[in-house]
Amino acid sequence: EGWIADLVVFDPTTVDTASPTIANDLPGGAPRMHADSVGIVRVFVGGVVTVVDGEPTGARPGTVLRSGRDTETITVR
């Protein structure tokens, strides 16, 4: 009790990815491959709705976690 949770609501019979496209939005206009998600009904981040019927609401309640600073890194042997 009292923990913050993130939740994605989807129908497993409709969730999928759209066809990949190229986005030129990296520094210097460098390209990257991108594919939108399909079938995501709702996304909650810390109890705040951030996606409704696949469209972002504009809310950004989460925190970016930096590897090593905000996480424990374990060496794989």
Rosetta silent file (secondary structure, phi, psi, omega in degrees, C-alpha in Angstrom):
SEQUENCE: EGWIADLVVFDPTTVDTASPTIANDLPGGAPRMHADSVGIVRVFVGGVVTVVDGEPTGARPGTVLRSGRDTETITVR
SCORE:     score description
SCORE:     0.000 S_00000001
   1 L     0.000  142.160  178.085    0.000    0.000    0.000 S_00000001
   2 L    90.392   -4.299  178.483    1.181    3.508   -0.782 S_00000001
   3 L   -83.944  147.422  177.488    3.392    2.529   -3.736 S_00000001
   4 L   -87.609  136.011 -178.682    3.053    4.370   -7.042 S_00000001
   5 L  -127.401  151.603  171.155    2.206    2.164  -10.033 S_00000001
   6 E  -108.930  144.826 -174.407    2.119    2.517  -13.805 S_00000001
   7 E  -142.734  134.227  174.441   -0.553    0.607  -15.710 S_00000001
   8 E  -114.946  126.533  179.819   -1.227   -0.095  -19.407 S_00000001
   9 E  -106.858  123.327 -179.788   -4.754   -1.200  -20.361 S_00000001
  10 E  -149.983  160.908  174.638   -5.098   -3.097  -23.644 S_00000001
  11 L   -98.421  116.270 -176.001   -7.101   -5.786  -25.390 S_00000001
  12 L   -61.781  -16.746  178.464   -4.726   -8.668  -26.211 S_00000001
  13 L   -84.032  -13.136 -178.540   -6.734   -9.441  -29.358 S_00000001
  14 L  -120.726  -12.374 -177.498   -6.117   -5.973  -30.849 S_00000001
  15 L   -68.278  137.139 -175.245   -2.758   -4.814  -29.476 S_00000001
  16 E  -166.094 -176.651  172.301   -0.135   -4.570  -32.229 S_00000001
  17 E  -118.434  146.900  175.325    2.422   -2.273  -33.813 S_00000001
  18 L   -76.784  169.927  177.329    1.896   -0.088  -36.847 S_00000001
  19 L   -62.466  140.231  179.897    4.186   -0.345  -39.852 S_00000001
  20 L   -65.741  145.553  174.678    7.632    1.118  -39.155 S_00000001
  21 E  -130.717  167.525  176.241    8.464    4.563  -40.488 S_00000001
  22 E  -102.421  126.300  175.058   11.614    6.669  -40.522 S_00000001
  23 E  -111.441  132.412  179.352   11.640    9.780  -38.307 S_00000001
  24 L  -103.719   58.621 -174.039   14.411   12.356  -38.802 S_00000001
  25 L  -117.425   13.269  174.857   14.137   13.879  -35.334 S_00000001
  26 L   -84.542  164.566  178.502   17.466   13.009  -33.740 S_00000001
  27 H   -51.573  136.500 -179.323   20.177   15.655  -33.283 S_00000001
  28 H    75.914   11.595 -179.784   21.491   16.808  -36.657 S_00000001
  29 H    73.807   17.181 -179.329   18.398   15.409  -38.382 S_00000001
  30 L   -63.610  144.509 -178.181   19.697   11.849  -38.066 S_00000001
  31 L   -83.362  156.306  171.616   17.108    9.180  -38.910 S_00000001
  32 E  -147.510  151.568  176.915   15.629    6.552  -36.615 S_00000001
  33 E   -85.165  139.460 -176.865   13.079    3.793  -37.143 S_00000001
  34 E  -140.785  141.794  173.872    9.779    4.269  -35.323 S_00000001
  35 L  -138.465  123.860  177.598    6.544    2.241  -35.056 S_00000001
  36 L   -70.750  157.766  175.165    3.420    3.448  -33.261 S_00000001
  37 E   -90.573  154.182  179.528    1.466    1.133  -30.990 S_00000001
  38 E  -128.615  139.054  174.444   -2.066    0.025  -31.846 S_00000001
  39 L    89.284    9.459  176.609   -4.790   -1.113  -29.453 S_00000001
  40 E   -84.611  118.864 -175.545   -3.625    0.665  -26.289 S_00000001
  41 E   -83.752  -50.127 -179.611   -6.792    1.794  -24.493 S_00000001
  42 E  -147.309  149.888  170.063   -5.345    3.672  -21.486 S_00000001
  43 E  -130.961  129.805  176.650   -1.988    4.330  -19.834 S_00000001
  44 E  -115.372  130.373  175.753   -1.736    5.487  -16.221 S_00000001
  45 E  -119.922  113.770 -178.168    1.552    6.811  -14.815 S_00000001
  46 L    58.443   31.846  179.460    1.509    7.236  -11.055 S_00000001
  47 L    86.788   -2.809 -179.857   -2.299    7.258  -11.164 S_00000001
  48 E  -101.967  131.606  178.879   -2.463    9.995  -13.840 S_00000001
  49 E   -72.071  123.489 -179.600   -3.998    9.164  -17.247 S_00000001
  50 E  -114.598  -17.288  176.819   -1.367    9.807  -19.945 S_00000001
  51 E  -139.366  132.488  176.090   -2.919    7.997  -22.947 S_00000001
  52 E  -127.819  120.354 -179.506   -6.615    7.716  -23.894 S_00000001
  53 L    50.956   42.718  175.828   -7.600    5.512  -26.854 S_00000001
  54 L    83.207   -3.305 -178.258   -4.028    5.565  -28.159 S_00000001
  55 E  -109.698  131.975  178.096   -3.631    9.357  -28.014 S_00000001
  56 E   -63.485  143.006  178.144   -1.334   11.139  -25.522 S_00000001
  57 L   -88.464  -15.553 -175.640   -3.087   13.482  -23.081 S_00000001
  58 L    96.831  -14.170  178.049   -0.037   15.715  -22.650 S_00000001
  59 L   -71.801  138.712  179.032    0.340   14.797  -18.977 S_00000001
  60 L  -134.661   68.263 -174.940    3.907   13.865  -17.981 S_00000001
  61 L   -80.687  -10.756 -174.108    3.791   12.832  -14.315 S_00000001
  62 L   -78.489  177.743  177.273    6.620   10.272  -14.419 S_00000001
  63 L  -126.160  134.768  176.857   10.316   10.538  -13.646 S_00000001
  64 L   -74.018  129.336  177.062   13.117    9.444  -15.967 S_00000001
  65 L   -97.230  126.374  179.239   15.277    6.776  -14.325 S_00000001
  66 L   -97.237  127.695  179.979   18.971    6.964  -15.172 S_00000001
  67 L   -59.219  129.959  179.345   20.868    3.679  -15.266 S_00000001
  68 L    90.931  -35.657  177.408   23.402    3.545  -12.453 S_00000001
  69 L   -88.546  -44.837 -176.463   22.083    6.655  -10.726 S_00000001
  70 L  -107.811    0.268 -178.446   18.509    5.526  -10.096 S_00000001
  71 L  -132.557  163.394  173.106   19.022    1.773  -10.532 S_00000001
  72 L   -98.796  124.575 -179.375   21.287   -0.922   -9.229 S_00000001
  73 L   -97.929  131.629 -179.743   23.506   -2.330  -11.963 S_00000001
  74 L  -114.464  131.544  177.418   24.572   -5.960  -11.735 S_00000001
  75 L   -76.420  128.199  177.934   27.505   -7.347  -13.695 S_00000001
  76 L   -83.044  131.586 -178.724   26.538  -10.406  -15.736 S_00000001
  77 L  -106.235    0.000    0.000   29.043  -13.228  -15.377 S_00000001
